[in-house]
Structure formats: structure tokens, C-alpha cells
Amino acid sequence: MSSVSLSSDTVATMKSAEKYLYQFVCPMLAIVGTISCIVNLIVFTQKTLRKHPCSIYFVAYNVANFMYIYSALLTVTLSVGYNINAIVDNLIICRLYLYVIILFNCLSPFYLILASVDRILVISSNALTRRRSTRRFAYLCIIIGTLF
């Protein structure tokens, strides 16, 4: 039988590499993600696109992604890269943090599914089905879906 054992130098090197990755790569990912979310928000809130229900779903999608970047990536970067663990100290904050991360992680695909359903409503051959694609219905779906 062959067993794989890592020397303490290898483990220390891997931990050091992980720390440096979190210190340098994660902030770059946060910056790129922030810029892309802001550009998408600028595009989808233009006057010509604002009247389409699908753009409302994409605005909600970008807001959820923006919040996910700063709730998940920032805290992991601080804890692994810089040994700042602000969330571990309080049980209520820790539970709230996990809830927020899971919520924003689930909301992003939910909003994309709503946008897809809206596109299905728009291309329907039935006129009554096409009329269901409204801004009011989009806001209602986003609010109800976010709350529940």
C-alpha cells in the first residue's frame, strides 16, 4: 500500500499560498465584480430599457450579485487572507451572515428564471399570455420571491 504524506514544509507552503491568494486575487475579483455589476446596472436602468419587465429582473439580479460579492467574498477574504474574524464572535451575527449568504446565492438564479419566464410570456402566440408580461407583475414577482 502506498500512503501519501505531506511534510510540514509542504503544508506550510500551501497555507502561505492560500493566504496570498486570498490577499491579492480576491480583492481583484471583488473589484472586477463590482465594476461589472455597476456597468450592468447603468445599462439596464437606461430609460429605453427601464420600461421592459425583463430589465427589471436583470437589475434585481445585479443587485443580488453585488450584495453577494460584498457579503461572501469580502468576509472570506478578511478571515482567510488577513485573519480578521468579525463574524465568529457573535452567534446571532454568524447565523444572520450565513442566512444572507445563502439568500443572495439563491436569489441570483431565481431572478434569471423569472427573466426566462418573462421571455416565454412575451413570445407566446396567445395574446392573453403576452399581456401578463408587465412591469407591475415583475415587481410583484421580485418582492414576493425575495420575501419567501
Secondary structure, DSSP 4 states (H G I P E B T S, - for coil): -------HHHHHHHHHHHHHHHHHHHHHHHHHHHHHHHHHHHHHTSHHHHTSHHHHHHHHHHHHHHHHIIIIIHHHIIIIIH---SSTT-HHHHHHHHHHHHHHHHHHHHHHHHHHHHHHHHT-S-HHHHTT--HHHHHHHHHHHHH-
